[in-house]
Amino acid sequence: MKRKTSTQSLYAILMLMAGAAYGVVTPLVKLGITHGVPVTWLTLAQYPVSLLLFQIGRTGAGPRARPHLQDYLGMAAVGAFGAGVSLTYYHSLTFLPGSVGIVLLFQFTWILPLLSGLFHRHWPNRSQRYGILIVLAGTVMAGGIRGWIFPLPGILLGLASAVLYALSLLLSGRLSPDISPWYRAEISTAFSLALVAVAYQPWRSLHWAYDPATWIWGSLMGLFSQGIPLLLTYISAPKLPPALTGMLASSELPVAVILSALWLGEPVSAGRWVGVLVILGGILFSSTVRLRARGPSIK
């Protein structure tokens, strides 16, 4: 019983780390744009370093279960949703401050359990519902959105990224855990790159490929937007319920707020810091109650 509860805690920590890693992306995108790199180039340049990482990891991890056609379709779908998140969210940051863009992205916190309930009849329990409400309240506070006037394209892109991110998390948890997470990450990332390349058609103008700043900022983004979070999500999401996955992925926002203050010099009011603490409290409440509830029932 204790061993299984400990294992659940480990998966929860990995999912928490995945969300925290993705929180680094927002300030990196802003820094890349500040250094004159267009969002299009940043989006394309984030993939090679992740694919290289996954290839090295898959080679070192050795063979696992052989995927079937359904597995490949699932990995391709995750890649498609991931590409959609990159295309919508990064472009939303050209219209919105980072703190506002991430608030819109964070609507996945309630969209994920809603989709899970609609598709799989896995509705969040009472403690998870409370946790969702706490995180959403903290998100509004941490976003510091009061007084902003939002461009409509930015709002629509931000909300679209939330839906796509929720779908990617939901489907990641449905893929077979018997397949190596390195391989799952590699296939979905390759498919994501293919879709982004079709959307941007980089071969029409290759001068972006000779800009060192593109590869520096793009590679950093790739590690924290694809490499680290995707691998950790593939390891942990199949072992966790969707509502808890969404809660733990919410660690992204506190990290983004803190780094935006440190790296970008964005002002962070006392209310926003309180919002960060509320989010962390919601994550802790939901995950702790969930793991405690599982303990006594395990034989």
N, C-alpha and C positions, 0 to 999 in steps of 0.2 A: 504493500500500500504506500509506504513512505517513498519507495523507489519510483513508483509511477507518478506520484505527486511531484517528486523532485524533477522527473523528466518533463512533466508539464511545465514546471517553472522554468526549466532551461529553454524550452521552445518559446515561452512567453518573453524571456529575456532576449532571445534572438530576434523576435518580431519587433520588440522595443528598439533594438539596435538598428533594424532595417528602417524603421520610421525616422530615427535620429539621423541616420546617414542621408536620407532623402531631404532632411531639413537643411543640409549644407548647400543644396542645389540652388535655392532661391537667391542667396547672396552671391553665389558664383555666377549665375546668369547676369545679375545686375553688374557685377564687376567686369565680366566679359564685354557687356554692352558699353560700359564706361570706357573700356580700353579700345573701343572702336570696332569690335567684332560683331557683325550682324547676327541676329538670332538664327537665321538660316544656316550660317556657317557653324555656329556653336552646336546646333542640333545635329548636323551631319558628323561633326568631329568627335562627338561623345561616344560613338559606337566602336571604333577600332580597338581602343584600349580594353574595353569590356570583353569583346570577342577574344582578344588575345589572352586575357585573364582566364576566361572560361575554358579555352582550349588547353591551356597549361594545366589547369585544375582537373579537367576531364582525363587528360593523359596520365596524370599522377594518381588519380583516384582508382583507375582500373575499370574493368567492365562491370556493368550492372545489368538489370533486366532489359531485354530488347523491346523497344517501343513498338506498338502496333499503330495502324492507320489512325485510330481514334486518338491515340496519344499525340501523334504529330498534328492532327487538326486542333487539339486543345492547345498545344504549344504555339501553333501559328496564331490562334485566336488571342492568346495572352500577348504575343508580340504585336498583333494589330492594335489591341487596346493600349499597349504601352506606347506605340507610335502615336496614337491619337492623343495621349496625355502630353507627350513632348510637343506635338504640333500646336495644341490648344493652349496649354499652360504657359509655355515660353512666350508665345505671342501675346497672351493676356498681360504679361509683365511689361510689354511695350506700351500698353495703355494705362496700366494701374501701378501704384506703389506696391512693392513687394509684400508689405503687410496686408494689403487689401486683397491682392491676388491669392495669397495663401489662405485667407479666410474663405474665399469662394471655393478653392480646391478642397478645403476641409469639410465641405458639406458631404463628402464621402462618408463621414462618420455615421450619419443616419441613413444615407442612401444604400450603403453596403448591407446592413441588416434588413432594410426594406426589400431589397432585391432578393436576398436570401430567403425571406419569408414568402415572397411572391413566387419564386421559382422552385424552391425546395421545401417550403413549409417549415423552415427552421427560424421561428420567430425568437427574438431575444427574450430572456427571462426578465423578471422584475429588477434584479440588481443590475443587469446590463442596460435596461432602459434608463434606470437612474444614472448610470455611468454616462450614457450617451447625452442625456440632458445636461449633466455637469460639464462634460467636455464642450458641448455646443455653447453653453453660457461662457465658459472660459475663452472659447475661440473668439466670440464677439468682443470680449473685453481685451484680449491680447492683440486683436487686429487693429484696435484703435481707429475704427472706421467712422467715428462720429465727425461730422463736418465735411466729409469728402463728397465730391460730386463725381459720379462714376460714368465714364463713357460706356454706352450700351454695348459696343463690340467687346470691350474688356469684360463686362459682366457675363455676356453669353459665352465667351471663350473660357472664362474661369469656371462657370457652372458645367460646361461640357467636359472640362478636364476632371471635374469631380465625379461625374457619372462614369467616365471611362476608367478612372482610377479604381472606383468601386468594382466595376466589372472585372478588371484585371486581378484584383485581390480575391474576388469571389471565385474566379476560374482557377487561379493559382492553387487554391485550396482543394480543388476537385481533381487535379492531375494525380496520376499514380505516384505514390512516394517510392515505389520500387525502382523507378528510373532515376539515374544519378541526377542530383540537383544541378551539377555542373553542365550536364548535357541538356537538361530542360532549359536552363538559362541561356545556353549557347544557341539552341535552335530558335527560341522565342526572340532573342536579341537580333539574330540574323534576319529573321522575318520582319522585325520592326525596322531594321535598317533598310531593307528592300522597299518597304512601303514609304518611308521617309524620302528615299532616293527618287522614287517615282513621283512623289509630290513636289520635290524641289528641283529635280533634274539637274544635278550639279555638273554633269558633263557638258552643259552648254557654256559654262564659264569656269575654268579650272584655276583661275588666279587665286581663289580662296585657299587652295591646297598648298600654296607657297608662302602663306602668311604664318610665321611662327606663333603669333599670338592666338591664332585660331586653334592650333593644336595644343598649346599650353592650357588655355581655358577649357577647350573642348574635352581634353583628356581628364582634367580634374572633374569636370561635370560628369563624365562617363563613369568614373569610379564611384561617385556618390549617387548618381541617378540610375545607373544600370548595374554596375559590377557588384557592389556590396549589398544594396537593398534587395536586388532581384534574387541573388543567391540565398540570402538569409530568409527571404519570403518563401522561396521554394522549399527550404528545409522545414520551416516552422508552420506555415499556413495550413498544410494538410493535417496537422496535429491539433489545430485550435478551431473553436467555433467561429463563424464569420463575425459575430458581434464583438467578440474579444479581439479578433484580428484587427478590426477597425479601431477599437479602443487603443491598442498598443501602437498601431501605426500613427496615432495622434501625437506621438513624441516628436514628430516632424516639426510641428509649429513652435514649441518652445525653443528648439534648436535654431530654427530660422529667425525667430525674434531676437534671440541672444546674439547670434552671429551678425545679423543686420545692424544691431547696435554697435558691435565691436568693429566690424569690417567696413560697413558703409556709413557709420556715424548717424544712422537714423535715430531721431529722438524717441526714447521709450519712456512713457509716463509711468507714474506709480500704478495707475489703473491697468496698464498693459502688463506690468510685472505681476500684479494680482491675478490677471487672467492666465498668465503662464502657470502660476501656482495652482489655480483652480483646475486647469487641464491636467497637470500632473496628479492632482488629488483624485480627479475622475478616473484616470488610468489606474492608479493604485487601488482605488475602491473597487472598480469592476474586476480587475484581474485577481485581487486578493480574495474577494468573495467567491469568485468562480473556482479558484483552486482549492479553497477551504471546503467548498460545497462538494467537490469531487472526492476529497480525501476519504471520508467515512464510508462512501459507497463502493470503494474499490476493495475487492476481496483478494 
